[in-house]
Amino acid sequence: MHFTYRTSRVCSQVIDFDLENGRLYNIVFTGGCNGNLKAIAKLLEGAEASFAIERLRGNRCGPRDTSCADQLAQALEKALAEV
């Protein structure tokens, strides 16, 4: 199932991803630190969503209380609640 998540308080504006049997695929961040976010997407390709949430939840960016990675964790929590 495909999901689109609108981020808040971070540089990326949108995170798109597919969730199949609890696993992540095709993660794409729009905006943000291109190289770093592509690396996160590559590292998490095929990973369990619960693993990604555990690793990324609470990650901060500078003085912000969130980050693009944390926003992905929030998006995954929301997606898992919908399926």
Residue pairs with C-beta under 8 A, 6 or more apart in sequence:
1 18
1 19
1 20
1 79
1 83
2 16
2 17
2 18
2 26
3 16
3 17
3 18
3 19
3 75
3 78
3 79
3 82
4 14
4 15
4 16
5 14
5 15
5 16
5 17
5 71
5 72
5 74
5 75
5 78
5 79
6 13
6 14
7 13
7 14
7 15
7 68
7 71
7 75
8 66
8 71
9 64
9 65
9 66
10 32
10 61
10 64
10 66
10 67
10 68
10 70
10 71
11 31
11 32
11 33
11 61
11 68
12 29
12 30
12 31
12 32
12 37
12 68
12 71
13 30
13 31
13 32
14 29
14 30
14 31
15 27
15 28
15 29
15 30
15 68
15 71
15 72
15 75
16 26
16 27
16 28
16 30
17 24
17 25
17 26
17 27
17 28
17 72
17 75
17 76
17 79
18 24
18 25
18 26
19 25
19 49
19 76
19 79
19 80
19 83
22 48
22 49
22 50
22 80
23 46
23 47
23 48
23 49
24 44
24 45
24 46
24 47
24 48
24 49
24 52
24 76
25 45
25 46
26 45
27 40
27 41
27 44
27 45
27 72
28 41
29 37
29 38
29 40
29 41
29 68
29 72
32 68
33 68
36 68
37 68
40 68
40 69
40 72
44 52
49 76
49 79
49 80
50 80
52 72
52 73
52 76
53 73
53 76
53 77
56 69
56 70
56 72
56 73
57 70
57 73
57 74
58 70
58 73
59 66
59 67
59 69
59 70
59 73
60 66
60 67
60 70
61 67
61 68
61 70
66 74
